[in-house]
Every structure is written in structure tokens, then in C-alpha cells.
Amino acid sequence: MARARPFEFVKTLNRLGVGLEPTGSGDADLAGRPRKLMNKLARQGYTVERTGLDTKTLQGYGFEPDVVFDIGVDFGTPELYNAFPDRKFVLVDPVKESEQKVESWRGRIDYEFHCCAVGAKKGDITLNVPSTEAKTRHSRASILEFEDGYNDVFASIEERKIPMKRLDEISKGYKGTFGIKIDTEGYELEVIKGATQTLKKTEFVIAEASVQMRYKDGYRFSELVAAMAKNGFEILEFLRPIRPDAADCDVLFARFDSGRFHLTQD
């Protein structure tokens, strides 16, 4: 997780209607000095961390992809698009409704939309699109079948026949270095299996990774990490951490040979 920036943390508190005021004991000026406050907290064993994808954190790593693949789009990924506003984006989603949902980004970023699933092989496949009593949950659509306990959350499941492509097939038409974000509801490992050539040109991969068994025949977290290592990537950061009560987490992978894993001395 990325440590929260002190002044942004205070601004967020203010937006929530919360302020910092001295109590009259201890260091009286801490309320007006966010950086000093957070350093003091750290010495007491407390830190304030960001959880989730953050534009400034992503920009801070210095990635410079020419093309960014967003696999599993729904309404789009603003933090990713804002991190690389002048780059080419390839948005891929098997849910046809997503193409209309991302229209709000037209003119704001340079993107192309591909309506298909992404996996280890080319062909046709069944997409499971769940609905609650209130609405269809396009963002939860998955190639995999839901585990019984997870399935109980939904009132119905619509099955759609859709085309599947390998990311290696999709990326052939694009030049330069790549960045990849994957959120495919339990199908992330299959995406990686079909992207071995693409990954050779890739700087980073952001993946929503399963840590609990949400899907039948779903992967283990360790299997995803091993597959990424086989392709030359290691975990750089947990953007959204593993929690005992969470079914998934967001992981940032970077190339091991990128120099980002070298020990530095302060």
C-alpha cells in the first residue's frame, strides 16, 4: 500500500467535515503540520495508507507505457486513464453494454473498444452475467461459475455466448511498450496465460486477484504470482491489501529486471 500524502489526507478529512485541533497536551503544533503528525504516528506504530488504485501513486513509479490495455472495463478506470492521459488505451470487455458506458471518455482519452473476453485460447465461450433483485450486475460478469455461497447473492444468472481472444492476438496491432490492468472476475490467470508475448513488452500489470474461492475451478493467489514470476514480474505493491474479510485484492506487478527491486540506501 502507498502511504497517504499528509496534506491530501488532511484535505480529505476536511471534505468529510473533520478537522484537526490541538488538545492542549503534547506537541501543540501537530494539528497544523500534517507531515510531522504522520511521522509522529509512525513512531507510535500507526500509519495512514491509501487503499485502491491512485493516479498520483501510479505516476510516481515513472512508468511510461505507449499503450495501456484495460481488461474488464465496466464504466472505465479513471485513476488509470488520468495517470496516462496522453497515451493510447485499448479497452476490452465481454459485456456489450460497457461500450456505451465508457462513451463519457470519448474525446478525453484516445481509446479503442474491443467487445470480447480475454483468455488462454481463441474461441467462443459462455459469460455468466448475474442480477440481483434490483439490477443486472455487469461488473460481476464472469467466465467462471460462481461458488454456491457466492451464487446465493444473486437472484438470477444470464448466460451469453461471446467470443474470446488471447491478449497476444489483440496486442499485435499496437507498437511500443505496454501497461496492463486486469479485472476479469476470477479469470485473471487465464488472461496471463494468453499474454506471454505481450508481457515481454509490458512495464506493469495491475490485477484484481482472488484470495478466496469465489468461483468453481478458480485459481489460488499463489498460482497467479507464480505465473507472473514465470513471465519476469514480481509484486511491487498491494494497491488494495489482502484482508481476512476480503475476497480479492489489487496487486501491482513490475518487471523484476526494471531496477525497481534494487535495494537503495538512504
C-alpha positions as semicolon CSV with decimal commas, in nm:
position;residue;x (nm);y (nm);z (nm)
1;M;0,000;0,000;0,000
2;A;0,113;0,355;-0,066
3;R;0,146;0,579;0,235
4;A;-0,107;0,862;0,220
5;R;0,030;1,205;0,134
6;P;-0,003;1,417;0,450
7;F;-0,169;1,726;0,306
8;E;-0,404;1,525;0,085
9;F;-0,503;1,321;0,391
10;V;-0,593;1,639;0,581
11;K;-0,785;1,775;0,280
12;T;-0,982;1,450;0,266
13;L;-1,067;1,484;0,634
14;N;-1,183;1,840;0,571
15;R;-1,405;1,728;0,283
16;L;-1,564;1,483;0,525
17;G;-1,626;1,764;0,772
18;V;-1,349;1,658;1,010
19;G;-1,073;1,887;1,133
20;L;-0,760;1,852;1,346
21;E;-0,743;2,057;1,664
22;P;-0,477;2,058;1,940
23;T;-0,591;1,922;2,277
24;G;-0,359;2,133;2,486
25;S;-0,125;1,847;2,571
26;G;0,177;1,714;2,384
27;D;0,303;1,883;2,069
28;A;0,061;2,172;2,020
29;D;0,155;2,247;1,659
30;L;0,087;1,897;1,521
31;A;-0,264;1,990;1,408
32;G;-0,121;2,237;1,159
33;R;0,171;2,023;1,045
34;P;0,036;1,708;0,877
35;R;0,377;1,569;0,777
36;K;0,511;1,598;1,130
37;L;0,189;1,445;1,264
38;M;0,219;1,140;1,041
39;N;0,587;1,095;1,130
40;K;0,494;1,102;1,498
41;L;0,217;0,848;1,438
42;A;0,463;0,621;1,254
43;R;0,693;0,622;1,555
44;Q;0,396;0,507;1,762
45;G;0,330;0,220;1,521
46;Y;0,049;0,379;1,317
47;T;0,042;0,473;0,951
48;V;-0,224;0,612;0,719
49;E;-0,232;0,420;0,391
50;R;-0,421;0,458;0,067
51;T;-0,618;0,153;-0,042
52;G;-0,705;0,120;-0,407
53;L;-0,566;0,247;-0,735
54;D;-0,444;0,605;-0,711
55;T;-0,339;0,826;-1,001
56;K;-0,052;1,005;-0,829
57;T;0,085;0,684;-0,679
58;L;0,086;0,520;-1,021
59;Q;0,252;0,822;-1,181
60;G;0,512;0,821;-0,904
61;Y;0,662;0,495;-1,025
62;G;0,768;0,653;-1,351
63;F;0,605;0,404;-1,584
64;E;0,598;0,523;-1,946
65;P;0,381;0,285;-2,148
66;D;0,291;0,374;-2,504
67;V;-0,028;0,167;-2,491
68;V;-0,238;0,070;-2,188
69;F;-0,473;-0,228;-2,200
70;D;-0,771;-0,206;-1,963
71;I;-0,920;-0,556;-1,950
72;G;-1,250;-0,564;-1,764
73;V;-1,381;-0,211;-1,804
74;D;-1,745;-0,161;-1,700
75;F;-1,765;0,222;-1,661
76;G;-1,389;0,266;-1,704
77;T;-1,091;0,312;-1,471
78;P;-1,045;0,687;-1,412
79;E;-0,732;0,655;-1,198
80;L;-0,558;0,464;-1,476
81;Y;-0,669;0,698;-1,753
82;N;-0,573;1,008;-1,556
83;A;-0,229;0,864;-1,483
84;F;-0,151;0,840;-1,856
85;P;-0,384;1,094;-2,021
86;D;-0,183;1,127;-2,343
87;R;-0,133;0,754;-2,410
88;K;-0,327;0,510;-2,626
89;F;-0,583;0,296;-2,442
90;V;-0,729;-0,035;-2,551
91;L;-1,046;-0,109;-2,354
92;V;-1,160;-0,471;-2,355
93;D;-1,482;-0,604;-2,201
94;P;-1,707;-0,900;-2,288
95;V;-2,021;-0,716;-2,174
96;K;-2,162;-0,530;-2,474
97;E;-2,323;-0,265;-2,251
98;S;-1,977;-0,149;-2,142
99;E;-1,909;0,012;-2,479
100;Q;-2,186;0,264;-2,413
101;K;-2,079;0,309;-2,051
102;V;-1,731;0,428;-2,150
103;E;-1,859;0,676;-2,409
104;S;-1,813;0,951;-2,149
105;W;-1,437;0,910;-2,205
106;R;-1,467;0,980;-2,577
107;G;-1,259;1,290;-2,653
108;R;-1,090;1,280;-2,313
109;I;-0,860;0,988;-2,389
110;D;-0,755;0,817;-2,710
111;Y;-0,912;0,471;-2,690
112;E;-1,043;0,177;-2,888
113;F;-1,301;-0,067;-2,753
114;H;-1,296;-0,444;-2,809
115;C;-1,607;-0,638;-2,707
116;C;-1,474;-0,984;-2,625
117;A;-1,344;-1,197;-2,342
118;V;-0,970;-1,243;-2,295
119;G;-0,824;-1,580;-2,208
120;A;-0,570;-1,850;-2,281
121;K;-0,716;-1,952;-2,617
122;K;-0,931;-1,824;-2,901
123;G;-1,291;-1,940;-2,944
124;D;-1,647;-1,896;-2,820
125;I;-1,732;-1,919;-2,453
126;T;-2,019;-1,865;-2,208
127;L;-2,029;-1,548;-1,999
128;N;-2,231;-1,559;-1,675
129;V;-2,399;-1,223;-1,611
130;P;-2,559;-1,206;-1,265
131;S;-2,851;-0,996;-1,146
132;T;-2,980;-0,908;-0,802
133;E;-3,344;-0,828;-0,737
134;A;-3,260;-0,464;-0,807
135;K;-3,040;-0,469;-1,119
136;T;-2,807;-0,652;-1,354
137;R;-2,450;-0,657;-1,221
138;H;-2,244;-0,623;-1,537
139;S;-1,927;-0,562;-1,337
140;R;-1,959;-0,907;-1,176
141;A;-1,993;-1,097;-1,504
142;S;-1,753;-1,391;-1,520
143;I;-1,650;-1,675;-1,747
144;L;-1,635;-1,897;-1,440
145;E;-1,931;-2,036;-1,249
146;F;-1,991;-1,888;-0,906
147;E;-1,934;-2,094;-0,592
148;D;-2,261;-2,188;-0,420
149;G;-2,218;-1,945;-0,131
150;Y;-2,128;-1,662;-0,366
151;N;-2,409;-1,757;-0,604
152;D;-2,669;-1,705;-0,330
153;V;-2,610;-1,329;-0,353
154;F;-2,774;-1,319;-0,697
155;A;-3,136;-1,367;-0,800
156;S;-3,056;-1,494;-1,150
157;I;-2,770;-1,566;-1,392
158;E;-2,794;-1,486;-1,764
159;E;-2,573;-1,693;-1,995
160;R;-2,433;-1,519;-2,304
161;K;-2,228;-1,672;-2,584
162;I;-1,934;-1,443;-2,657
163;P;-1,605;-1,453;-2,850
164;M;-1,277;-1,499;-2,664
165;K;-0,934;-1,382;-2,781
166;R;-0,583;-1,405;-2,645
167;L;-0,425;-1,077;-2,543
168;D;-0,132;-1,170;-2,767
169;E;-0,375;-1,158;-3,060
170;I;-0,523;-0,822;-2,959
171;S;-0,187;-0,655;-2,887
172;K;-0,032;-0,747;-3,223
173;G;-0,168;-0,430;-3,379
174;Y;-0,005;-0,195;-3,128
175;K;0,356;-0,077;-3,108
176;G;0,573;0,034;-2,819
177;T;0,571;-0,062;-2,453
178;F;0,258;-0,167;-2,268
179;G;0,081;-0,132;-1,936
180;I;-0,199;-0,372;-1,840
181;K;-0,487;-0,366;-1,593
182;I;-0,687;-0,687;-1,545
183;D;-1,020;-0,717;-1,362
184;T;-1,191;-1,024;-1,504
185;E;-1,374;-1,166;-1,202
186;G;-1,159;-1,469;-1,132
187;Y;-1,024;-1,515;-1,486
188;E;-0,701;-1,319;-1,440
189;L;-0,474;-1,624;-1,458
190;E;-0,621;-1,728;-1,794
191;V;-0,559;-1,377;-1,928
192;I;-0,193;-1,407;-1,829
193;K;-0,165;-1,749;-1,997
194;G;-0,272;-1,592;-2,325
195;A;-0,038;-1,292;-2,295
196;T;0,312;-1,440;-2,291
197;Q;0,433;-1,237;-2,590
198;T;0,253;-0,921;-2,479
199;L;0,416;-0,938;-2,135
200;K;0,762;-0,923;-2,293
201;K;0,682;-0,564;-2,394
202;T;0,495;-0,475;-2,072
203;E;0,617;-0,244;-1,791
204;F;0,347;-0,312;-1,533
205;V;0,039;-0,523;-1,465
206;I;-0,236;-0,427;-1,222
207;A;-0,457;-0,723;-1,135
208;E;-0,762;-0,771;-0,919
209;A;-0,654;-1,104;-0,772
210;S;-0,877;-1,358;-0,598
211;V;-0,767;-1,463;-0,249
212;Q;-1,083;-1,656;-0,157
213;M;-1,261;-1,923;-0,360
214;R;-1,536;-1,719;-0,526
215;Y;-1,556;-1,932;-0,841
216;K;-1,562;-2,300;-0,925
217;D;-1,221;-2,412;-1,051
218;G;-1,079;-2,071;-0,964
219;Y;-0,705;-2,019;-0,920
220;R;-0,510;-1,981;-0,599
221;F;-0,343;-1,647;-0,538
222;S;-0,005;-1,822;-0,534
223;E;-0,071;-1,958;-0,884
224;L;-0,118;-1,607;-1,021
225;V;0,201;-1,486;-0,852
226;A;0,392;-1,787;-0,990
227;A;0,262;-1,724;-1,343
228;M;0,370;-1,362;-1,324
229;A;0,714;-1,465;-1,195
230;K;0,748;-1,708;-1,486
231;N;0,694;-1,410;-1,716
232;G;0,952;-1,197;-1,536
233;F;0,727;-0,999;-1,298
234;E;0,721;-0,959;-0,919
235;I;0,483;-0,787;-0,679
236;L;0,578;-0,421;-0,644
237;E;0,288;-0,313;-0,426
238;F;-0,053;-0,411;-0,294
239;L;-0,275;-0,124;-0,408
240;R;-0,565;-0,275;-0,215
241;P;-0,434;-0,512;0,051
242;I;-0,528;-0,866;0,141
243;R;-0,776;-0,866;0,429
244;P;-0,933;-1,163;0,611
245;D;-1,281;-1,038;0,517
246;A;-1,200;-0,955;0,152
247;A;-1,243;-1,194;-0,141
248;D;-0,982;-1,020;-0,356
249;C;-0,706;-0,761;-0,360
250;D;-0,543;-0,528;-0,614
251;V;-0,180;-0,607;-0,694
252;L;0,076;-0,406;-0,890
253;F;0,338;-0,618;-1,067
254;A;0,651;-0,478;-1,232
255;R;0,934;-0,635;-1,427
256;F;1,198;-0,778;-1,196
257;D;1,473;-0,656;-1,431
258;S;1,339;-0,299;-1,431
259;G;1,564;-0,183;-1,148
260;R;1,265;-0,117;-0,922
261;F;1,361;-0,404;-0,690
262;H;1,719;-0,295;-0,624
263;L;1,800;-0,219;-0,262
264;T;1,861;0,152;-0,213
265;Q;2,039;0,315;0,078
266;D;1,902;0,639;0,220
